[in-house]
Amino acid sequence: MNHQKIAKALLIAGCVLCLLQVWLPAYYLTGDGPCHVYNARILHDLWIGKDAAFYTRFFEVSHHPDPNWLSSIVIAVLMFVVKGAVAEQIFLTVYAGLYVSGFYLLLRKISSNAPYWPLVIFLFVFTHALSKGFYNFSFSIAFYFWMVWAWLRFLERRTVVNGALFFLFVALAFFTHLLSFALGVFTCAMLVVSYAIAYAQGSAGEKLKGFFINYTAWLALLVAPFLVLMIAFTQKQGGMQLHLGLFKDRIPDLLQFRYIINMDLAERPYTLLAGVVILLLLAASGIMYLQRFRVNKYDGFIVSLLLVVFVYFCFPEAFLGRLILISLRVQLFVFILAVCCISYMLPSAKVRNGAGVLLFSCFVALGVIRIACLQRATEGVADYTSARGYIKPYSVVLPLDFCPNGRDQKGQYIADANWLFSHASEYMGTEKPMIILDNYEANMGYFPLNWMEGVNPYHHLSTGNGIEGQPPGADIAGYTKNTGVQIDYILMWCYDAKVADDDGYYKLQAQIDAGYHRVYASPSGRTMLWEKNK
């Protein structure tokens, strides 16, 4: 039996299943994804001077080089060729390709004699963070793999090409997300230390006395420009504002591998199995490693793992002046670094091979569940966006989402583990010029497109729970009075009559009843469109 060929065939099958998840549904719906696509459409139109007078009343383009720019820029560029959801699917295809290839190259470099073990990588491609629409963060993990892989090449052969390759991936990691960038820099620094100690243990120790100083200097030189930009960015955000604690409630989430669940709680048995297997393998690897203790050149991964475990349990969810959702993001790195450590610490190739096949099987089961969920979500998006034909171009639209999980025609949740429909209405803004007021991305301050302060709906329209709250809260009359902007349409998704009992929403509904009339309801009744009275 040729295990190398079988492993290669399974690798191809895994890539095909990734592509099916992205392309089989008409939409790869995520919580914030439609918002990224909508903003990319506006950026694209501003670049070519289309409808600029309309958009610049509401938005301004930032020219300060901040993280989180990649998704908007790349999707906007893709829109020179394709439009809307197709540009998003191409973007996600590139993401999956970079993620799989980067992780694969890294594991192949640090692991040997276990052809099935790298199949574990597929488990990490589609995560809860990706399904929330955290495209920049998800992409940054792919660049983390490439960044560390390029640094290992540079450590082993210091050439201009390897140095330039490392610098490229450092830059890409920085402009996607600070967490992966910072962790990548730390991992590379720790690998300098472990390489230096490991070499010093051998016969070549005297010849390589200056290894640590030389490569530390090279690392500092190559990452220095981005460290300066990082410091400037954090200061602009008001500083770290970091208050450490011990968050024991995150232990169950870690054991269950909670943040690999995408959309449906039916995924839980498979993520639980995967989490337990990886943690058991890590424990076994640690025990065996201590029994034959000798510093390995890849031990920088162990130190990095210890750091992310500390961050996972001790960092608050909010710092830098905003909610970071640090446990969601860092939990992924706990398992990713655990996989890296297992790759070179666990001596038994048979155990790693068996685990690789088992974890790949979990990925296949998860893929089947997710594709079915995405197909239901696509039907929901079609219902939600069916109102676009009744909305005139150059209109201002306020979406009111009463069920971010989405409901099918039978009233059942479409995604009971994620708010996939938070911004689904913004796909309409990719097809005709309109201002969609729940554009959260333009309110964050670190994306390329930002609300003009004088018309920012998050500052002048939101009341109570806010326009994205449950139930939503808004003062339509006050917004028009304070900004001069008239809201032309109210778009409702999965309206629930029970919200009328909420005092805050009762006032909003009174304004809608007094100033708007219904012009459209989808056949399922889930989508309703209200137009401003003349």
Secondary structure, 3 states (H helix, E strand, C coil): CCHHHHHHHHHHHHHHHHHHHHHCCCCCCCCCHHHHHHHHHHHHHHHCCCCHHHHCCCEEECCCCCCCCHHHHHHHHHCCCCCHHHHHHHHHHHHHHHHHHHHHHHHHHHCCCCCCHHHHHHHHCCCHHHHCCCHHHHHHHHHHHHHHHHHHHHHHCCCHHHHHHHHHHHHHHHCCCHHHHHHHHHHHHHHHHHHHHHHHHCCCCCCCCCHHHHHHHHHHHHHHHHHHHHHHHHHHCCCCCCCCCCCCCHHHHHHCCHHHCCCCHHHHHHHHHHHHHHHHHHHHHHHHHHHCCCCCCCCHHHHHHHHHHHHHHHCCCEECCEECCHHHHHHHHHHHHHHHHHHHHCCCHHHHHHHHHHHHHHHHHHHHHHHHHHHHHHHHHHHHHHHHHHCCCCEEEEEEECCCCCECCCCCECCCCCCCCCCHHHHHHHCCCEEECCCHHHHCCCCCEEECHHHCHHHHCECCCCCCCCCCCECHHHHHHHHCCCCCEEEEECCCHHHHHCHHHHHHHHHHHHHEEEEEECCCCCEEEEEECC
